Amino acid sequence: MSDKIENAVVKATQFGVEDHGILSAWLHVGAAGWGQGFGGYALDAWDEKKKRRVGSERAGIFVRRILETLGVDEWEKLKGTPCRVRRVGGLIVALGHFTDDKWFEPKVEFGL
């Protein structure tokens, strides 16, 4: 599978607890003729002792790295921000700054 890098714009953001009770975040990105989500990682963890999901360091890393990569200081300012995406086999695997060589690849940073 080959890498494909495309220019895009953040169209919308989503951060919260999804229907299975897992904390996750998405950036909905796109350009003329296409749109796709980036994210969907579990940003919390199951605590067997407490029998519930609890906060984890991953949430802070995910949010901070997106803000740093795109050069934005608030989550609410992401909408409308130009970016680049790297796809492998149609899946967005990395988010990049529009002009600088700064990238965030969650699977690499989280060791997944």
C-alpha positions as CSV (number, residue, x, y, z in Angstrom):
1,M,0.0,0.0,0.0
2,S,1.3,3.4,-0.9
3,D,1.2,6.6,1.2
4,K,-0.8,9.4,-0.2
5,I,-0.5,13.0,1.2
6,E,-3.4,15.4,0.6
7,N,-4.2,19.0,1.5
8,A,-7.4,19.4,3.6
9,V,-9.2,21.7,6.0
10,V,-10.6,20.8,9.4
11,K,-14.4,20.9,8.8
12,A,-15.6,19.9,12.3
13,T,-14.3,18.5,15.6
14,Q,-15.8,16.0,18.0
15,F,-14.6,15.3,21.6
16,G,-16.6,13.2,24.1
17,V,-17.9,9.9,25.2
18,E,-19.2,7.8,22.4
19,D,-22.0,5.3,22.5
20,H,-19.9,2.5,24.0
21,G,-18.8,4.7,26.9
22,I,-15.3,5.3,25.5
23,L,-13.7,8.8,25.5
24,S,-12.6,9.6,21.9
25,A,-12.0,12.5,19.6
26,W,-12.3,13.1,15.9
27,L,-11.3,15.7,13.4
28,H,-13.5,15.7,10.3
29,V,-11.3,16.9,7.5
30,G,-11.8,17.3,3.8
31,A,-11.4,19.2,0.6
32,A,-13.3,19.5,-2.7
33,G,-15.0,16.3,-3.3
34,W,-14.0,14.3,-0.2
35,G,-14.2,14.2,3.6
36,Q,-13.0,11.8,6.2
37,G,-12.5,11.4,9.9
38,F,-9.2,11.3,11.8
39,G,-9.2,9.9,15.3
40,G,-11.5,7.4,17.0
41,Y,-8.8,6.1,19.4
42,A,-9.8,5.2,23.0
43,L,-8.5,8.1,25.0
44,D,-9.3,6.5,28.4
45,A,-8.9,3.0,29.8
46,W,-10.8,0.3,31.6
47,D,-10.0,0.1,35.3
48,E,-10.8,-3.5,36.4
49,K,-10.6,-2.6,40.1
50,K,-13.1,0.3,39.7
51,K,-15.1,-1.6,37.1
52,R,-15.4,1.6,35.0
53,R,-13.5,3.6,32.4
54,V,-11.0,6.2,33.8
55,G,-9.0,9.0,32.4
56,S,-5.6,8.3,30.9
57,E,-2.5,10.2,29.7
58,R,-3.4,9.3,26.1
59,A,-6.2,11.9,26.0
60,G,-3.9,14.8,26.9
61,I,-1.3,13.6,24.5
62,F,-3.8,13.3,21.6
63,V,-5.3,16.8,22.2
64,R,-1.9,18.5,22.8
65,R,-0.2,16.9,19.8
66,I,-3.1,17.9,17.4
67,L,-2.9,21.5,18.7
68,E,0.9,21.6,18.4
69,T,1.0,20.0,15.0
70,L,-1.6,22.4,13.5
71,G,-0.3,25.4,15.3
72,V,-3.5,26.2,17.1
73,D,-3.8,27.0,20.8
74,E,-7.4,26.0,21.5
75,W,-9.5,23.0,20.4
76,E,-12.4,25.3,19.4
77,K,-10.1,27.1,16.9
78,L,-9.4,23.9,14.9
79,K,-12.4,24.3,12.6
80,G,-11.3,25.9,9.4
81,T,-7.6,25.2,10.0
82,P,-5.8,24.0,6.8
83,C,-3.8,20.8,7.3
84,R,-2.4,17.8,5.4
85,V,-3.3,14.2,5.9
86,R,-1.3,11.0,5.1
87,R,-3.4,8.0,4.1
88,V,-2.3,4.4,3.8
89,G,-4.8,2.2,2.1
90,G,-7.5,4.9,2.3
91,L,-7.2,5.3,6.1
92,I,-5.8,8.6,7.5
93,V,-2.8,7.6,9.6
94,A,-1.2,11.0,10.2
95,L,-2.2,14.6,10.5
96,G,0.3,17.3,9.4
97,H,0.8,21.0,9.5
98,F,-0.2,22.7,6.2
99,T,3.2,24.3,5.5
100,D,5.7,23.0,8.1
101,D,7.1,19.5,8.3
102,K,5.2,18.7,11.5
103,W,3.2,15.4,11.8
104,F,1.2,13.6,14.4
105,E,0.8,9.8,13.9
106,P,-1.2,8.4,16.9
107,K,-0.3,4.7,16.3
108,V,3.4,5.5,16.4
109,E,3.2,7.8,19.4
110,F,0.9,5.4,21.3
111,G,2.9,2.3,20.4
112,L,-0.1,0.6,18.8
